[in-house]
Amino acid sequence: MSDAPIIAQKSPIAVEVTEGKSYFWCSCGKSSKQPFCDGSHKGSDFAPMKYTAEADKKLFFCACKHSDKKPLCDGSHSKL
Protein backbone atom coordinates (compact mmCIF):
# COMPACT_ATOMS: atom_id res chain seq x y z
CA MET A 1 0.00 0.00 0.00
CA SER A 2 1.32 3.42 -0.85
CA ASP A 3 0.04 5.93 1.70
CA ALA A 4 -1.47 5.42 5.10
CA PRO A 5 -5.23 5.93 5.28
CA ILE A 6 -6.64 9.17 6.64
CA ILE A 7 -8.14 8.80 10.11
CA ALA A 8 -11.78 9.81 9.61
CA GLN A 9 -12.39 9.78 13.37
CA LYS A 10 -10.97 8.04 16.44
CA SER A 11 -14.13 6.17 17.35
CA PRO A 12 -16.28 3.59 15.54
CA ILE A 13 -19.47 4.41 13.66
CA ALA A 14 -22.56 2.43 14.67
CA VAL A 15 -24.67 1.23 11.73
CA GLU A 16 -27.88 -0.81 11.73
CA VAL A 17 -27.20 -3.33 8.95
CA THR A 18 -29.75 -5.43 7.07
CA GLU A 19 -29.25 -9.18 6.58
CA GLY A 20 -28.10 -10.01 3.05
CA LYS A 21 -27.35 -6.39 2.12
CA SER A 22 -23.84 -5.48 0.95
CA TYR A 23 -22.02 -2.43 2.26
CA PHE A 24 -18.84 -0.91 0.84
CA TRP A 25 -16.57 0.29 3.63
CA CYS A 26 -14.23 3.22 2.96
CA SER A 27 -10.60 2.12 3.40
CA CYS A 28 -8.92 5.43 2.51
CA GLY A 29 -10.64 7.69 5.06
CA LYS A 30 -11.49 10.38 2.49
CA SER A 31 -15.18 9.54 2.00
CA SER A 32 -17.73 12.15 3.09
CA LYS A 33 -20.18 9.27 3.72
CA GLN A 34 -18.22 7.55 6.52
CA PRO A 35 -17.92 4.72 7.21
CA PHE A 36 -18.87 3.90 3.63
CA CYS A 37 -17.26 4.65 0.26
CA ASP A 38 -18.26 7.63 -1.89
CA GLY A 39 -15.55 7.13 -4.55
CA SER A 40 -13.05 9.57 -3.02
CA HIS A 41 -10.30 6.92 -3.27
CA LYS A 42 -10.20 7.15 -7.08
CA GLY A 43 -6.66 7.68 -8.32
CA SER A 44 -5.13 6.08 -5.20
CA ASP A 45 -4.15 2.53 -4.27
CA PHE A 46 -7.14 2.25 -1.95
CA ALA A 47 -10.34 0.37 -2.76
CA PRO A 48 -13.56 -0.10 -0.79
CA MET A 49 -14.05 -3.33 1.15
CA LYS A 50 -17.31 -5.19 0.57
CA TYR A 51 -19.13 -6.38 3.67
CA THR A 52 -22.32 -8.45 3.45
CA ALA A 53 -24.44 -8.45 6.59
CA GLU A 54 -25.17 -11.87 8.07
CA ALA A 55 -28.05 -10.62 10.23
CA ASP A 56 -30.12 -7.54 11.02
CA LYS A 57 -28.16 -5.88 13.83
CA LYS A 58 -26.07 -2.94 14.96
CA LEU A 59 -22.40 -3.14 14.02
CA PHE A 60 -19.52 -0.82 14.79
CA PHE A 61 -17.55 0.02 11.65
CA CYS A 62 -13.96 1.20 11.93
CA ALA A 63 -13.50 4.92 11.21
CA CYS A 64 -9.81 5.19 12.13
CA LYS A 65 -8.96 2.76 9.26
CA HIS A 66 -6.38 0.91 11.39
CA SER A 67 -8.47 -2.04 12.66
CA ASP A 68 -7.11 -5.57 12.25
CA LYS A 69 -10.75 -6.71 11.87
CA LYS A 70 -11.63 -4.42 8.96
CA PRO A 71 -14.24 -3.24 8.24
CA LEU A 72 -15.30 -3.58 11.88
CA CYS A 73 -13.77 -1.85 14.88
CA ASP A 74 -11.28 -3.74 17.06
CA GLY A 75 -10.36 -0.85 19.36
CA SER A 76 -7.22 0.16 17.42
CA HIS A 77 -8.34 3.82 17.55
CA SER A 78 -7.48 3.89 21.28
CA LYS A 79 -3.78 3.44 20.39
CA LEU A 80 -3.58 6.23 17.79
C-alpha positions in Angstrom: 0.0 0.0 0.0 1.3 3.4 -0.9 0.0 5.9 1.7 -1.5 5.4 5.1 -5.2 5.9 5.3 -6.6 9.2 6.6 -8.1 8.8 10.1 -11.8 9.8 9.6 -12.4 9.8 13.4 -11.0 8.0 16.4 -14.1 6.2 17.3 -16.3 3.6 15.5 -19.5 4.4 13.7 -22.6 2.4 14.7 -24.7 1.2 11.7 -27.9 -0.8 11.7 -27.2 -3.3 9.0 -29.7 -5.4 7.1 -29.3 -9.2 6.6 -28.1 -10.0 3.0 -27.3 -6.4 2.1 -23.8 -5.5 1.0 -22.0 -2.4 2.3 -18.8 -0.9 0.8 -16.6 0.3 3.6 -14.2 3.2 3.0 -10.6 2.1 3.4 -8.9 5.4 2.5 -10.6 7.7 5.1 -11.5 10.4 2.5 -15.2 9.5 2.0 -17.7 12.1 3.1 -20.2 9.3 3.7 -18.2 7.5 6.5 -17.9 4.7 7.2 -18.9 3.9 3.6 -17.3 4.6 0.3 -18.3 7.6 -1.9 -15.6 7.1 -4.5 -13.0 9.6 -3.0 -10.3 6.9 -3.3 -10.2 7.2 -7.1 -6.7 7.7 -8.3 -5.1 6.1 -5.2 -4.1 2.5 -4.3 -7.1 2.3 -2.0 -10.3 0.4 -2.8 -13.6 -0.1 -0.8 -14.0 -3.3 1.1 -17.3 -5.2 0.6 -19.1 -6.4 3.7 -22.3 -8.4 3.5 -24.4 -8.4 6.6 -25.2 -11.9 8.1 -28.0 -10.6 10.2 -30.1 -7.5 11.0 -28.2 -5.9 13.8 -26.1 -2.9 15.0 -22.4 -3.1 14.0 -19.5 -0.8 14.8 -17.6 0.0 11.7 -14.0 1.2 11.9 -13.5 4.9 11.2 -9.8 5.2 12.1 -9.0 2.8 9.3 -6.4 0.9 11.4 -8.5 -2.0 12.7 -7.1 -5.6 12.3 -10.7 -6.7 11.9 -11.6 -4.4 9.0 -14.2 -3.2 8.2 -15.3 -3.6 11.9 -13.8 -1.8 14.9 -11.3 -3.7 17.1 -10.4 -0.9 19.4 -7.2 0.2 17.4 -8.3 3.8 17.6 -7.5 3.9 21.3 -3.8 3.4 20.4 -3.6 6.2 17.8 
